[in-house]
Amino acid sequence: MSKLTTAARKTYTGLMVGNVLIIFAIMLLGQYFYYINVKPIVPPNTVHTMAKIVHFLKTKPDSNWPKILRRYNVPWSKMTLSENPAYQDNALLNFQPVIVYDLLKQHKKLEVSVFIKEGAWLNISMLPPLTDPRVLWLTVGGLLLILLLALFVINYWAIKSINQPLQTLIQSLKYSEDQANWLAIPVTGSADQRLIFEKINSLQEKVNKLLLNRTRVVTAISHDLRTPLTRLKLRAEYLTDNPNFEKIMQDINEMETMIRETLDYFTDVHSEEKMQRFDLAAMLNSLYEDAVDLKFEVSFKSNVDKFIYVGHVNQLKRAFSNLINNAVYYGQHAAIYLQQLPHQIEITIEDGGPGLKQSDLEKVFTPFYRTENSRSRSTGGTGLGLTIAKEIIQKHGGNITLTNRSQGGLQAKIILPIMP
Amino acid sequence: MNVKKKHILIIDDDREITLLISDYLMKHGYRTTWALNGANIQQLLRENNFDLIILDVMLPGTDGLTLCQTIRKTQDTPIFMLSAANSTEDRVAGLELGADDYISKPFSARELLARIKAQLRRTSGELQQEGKRLHPLQQIAFAHWRLDRNTRSLIDKDDVALPLSQREYDLLLTFLEHPGRILSRDQLMDLLYDKNCDPMDRTIDVLVGRLRKKIEVDPRNATLLITVRGGGYQLKTQVNLV
């Protein structure tokens, strides 16, 4: 067992002390309850005092008797002298405390006559007030309840002091999950909690810094490439008569696309566009029309005329447009279907191309991954289109999968959740 | 040919780029003035009457965005911002400060020329003549619609966006820039595609039909975008900037 931290030791001590005290208190309560049930509540010296009185009466002359009786006062009792025992049933020749206790226990009262001497009996009648059993139960029950409550509170406190840091941590992480930027976890609570949070925060800062540096390097390179590329592009304009002009422009455009998409990947996907209610069917239709205008072979079918969705319009447009472009580029044509299902919306984009190798179906989503097929062709893609599409769709709580259709061609299936 | 050559000011800190643009534009019938920074901007503006200003965002000294703001205080001249960064924030910042277009580097000379032509044509549009500037970030309200220029969507009464295709958007914007004016197929072809209309070409009619389906209550009985017999098309509605 590893050593406990200070905070844990404190909790442990508190828990132990509290529980031991409460167990002890419950034991005391039980004893008290037992005692009350066994003996009537009479002051402890009562029987002893009675024995003393009897002893004095027996040893002192008659003249002193009234004085003795007056001097010793036994609570709740009446003592009289008579020639014959007033209580025939309980006439004792000798005052024996054990018998008196027994009588008290049995009857919860005392009515005895004690023989002093010939023709003289001491009649003791004692009627101690009886404890109401209901009151007794209430008292004991109440005390027990308080103790149990204390037990509950102490244990709850102990568990809570252990659980609190975890709770705060979970909540902070959950909150950060929904944010674009990870916010530092507020450093509060016990020493342990502080330590955990400080560690997580510093770790997270480190990761952020690393990521930021990487992003900065990539964006800086892409950015700085733009000036010479602009010059190149402007200069190329003077070569229109050169037989290589078209090819030069193609190369420049390819470079430009790479730079633009790289920068877009780092800026646009991570930028905050506000959510808006829009017609998803109309969006797909507009993308379909754009493709038709560019003389591509596309079709669009939908089982709804209109579907109101809440999301980032420009980003989703980009995601679908990337997928449609891929389809017409690698698969000659694109068939777009929109289907509203009970709890989700399904968009499929099918092409008529050769499809992908089974092992590539997942890999194509990684940035800059290009299949052999696309690498050998001068298609101008950068290998970011699918990555961007996937990130945008995931940002909307959706999911995208690629499958090879049995009839041939690739199918991209996008599932978007319908938010209530 | 232009009776008077349009005068364009180019400010970019890269000497090569500035000269290349300047050369290209001169070759295509424009008069150009260039500078490598914005130090003398006030003097330049005072002494010339520019038809268009091309401004790089990153300039030594006063940066392009500030310069754009300064120019806007006194002049209505169209401004193009050039930038090597392609971030949305930059774009929005540039447009908010009063730029008319934002061109990200690298761009081709042809692309720039096409945009300049389009902008200069637009400057002679009716909204401009009435002194209303079409702010690129503003929404344009017409009939029961709003056109959101950021997402290229129509927004209906219930705030639901209806994304438009590129050409539909361009066509609608052209009509909104010339509200109430009858535009012939030739003019539309020229404004949209920068080419002459072949009498047999149905492109514009097909496009108008598509747009009608989206904006008209009853596309077969158009009341907003009406056909003018022998003339062309006309957007018959009040246009407001939101």
Chai-1 contact restraints between the chains, C-beta under 6 A:
chainA,res_idxA,chainB,res_idxB,connection_type,confidence,min_distance_angstrom,max_distance_angstrom,comment,restraint_id
A,H223,B,A84,contact,1.0,0.0,6.0,A-B,restraint_1
A,R226,B,A84,contact,1.0,0.0,6.0,A-B,restraint_2
A,R226,B,K105,contact,1.0,0.0,6.0,A-B,restraint_3
A,R226,B,P106,contact,1.0,0.0,6.0,A-B,restraint_4
A,T227,B,D14,contact,1.0,0.0,6.0,A-B,restraint_5
A,L229,B,P106,contact,1.0,0.0,6.0,A-B,restraint_6
A,T230,B,I17,contact,1.0,0.0,6.0,A-B,restraint_7
A,T230,B,K105,contact,1.0,0.0,6.0,A-B,restraint_8
A,T230,B,P106,contact,1.0,0.0,6.0,A-B,restraint_9
A,R231,B,E16,contact,1.0,0.0,6.0,A-B,restraint_10
A,R231,B,I17,contact,1.0,0.0,6.0,A-B,restraint_11
A,K233,B,P106,contact,1.0,0.0,6.0,A-B,restraint_12
A,K233,B,S108,contact,1.0,0.0,6.0,A-B,restraint_13
A,L234,B,L20,contact,1.0,0.0,6.0,A-B,restraint_14
A,L234,B,A109,contact,1.0,0.0,6.0,A-B,restraint_15
A,E237,B,A109,contact,1.0,0.0,6.0,A-B,restraint_16
A,E256,B,P106,contact,1.0,0.0,6.0,A-B,restraint_17
A,L263,B,N86,contact,1.0,0.0,6.0,A-B,restraint_18
A,T267,B,S87,contact,1.0,0.0,6.0,A-B,restraint_19
A,S271,B,T88,contact,1.0,0.0,6.0,A-B,restraint_20
A,Q276,B,A161,contact,1.0,0.0,6.0,A-B,restraint_21
A,R277,B,D159,contact,1.0,0.0,6.0,A-B,restraint_22
A,R277,B,V160,contact,1.0,0.0,6.0,A-B,restraint_23
A,F278,B,A161,contact,1.0,0.0,6.0,A-B,restraint_24
A,D279,B,V160,contact,1.0,0.0,6.0,A-B,restraint_25
A,D279,B,L162,contact,1.0,0.0,6.0,A-B,restraint_26
A,A282,B,L162,contact,1.0,0.0,6.0,A-B,restraint_27
A,A282,B,P163,contact,1.0,0.0,6.0,A-B,restraint_28
A,M283,B,P163,contact,1.0,0.0,6.0,A-B,restraint_29
A,S286,B,P163,contact,1.0,0.0,6.0,A-B,restraint_30
A,S286,B,L164,contact,1.0,0.0,6.0,A-B,restraint_31
A,S286,B,S165,contact,1.0,0.0,6.0,A-B,restraint_32
A,E289,B,S165,contact,1.0,0.0,6.0,A-B,restraint_33
A,D290,B,S165,contact,1.0,0.0,6.0,A-B,restraint_34
A,D290,B,Q166,contact,1.0,0.0,6.0,A-B,restraint_35
A,D293,B,R167,contact,1.0,0.0,6.0,A-B,restraint_36
A,I308,B,V160,contact,1.0,0.0,6.0,A-B,restraint_37
A,V313,B,T151,contact,1.0,0.0,6.0,A-B,restraint_38
A,V313,B,A161,contact,1.0,0.0,6.0,A-B,restraint_39
A,N314,B,T151,contact,1.0,0.0,6.0,A-B,restraint_40
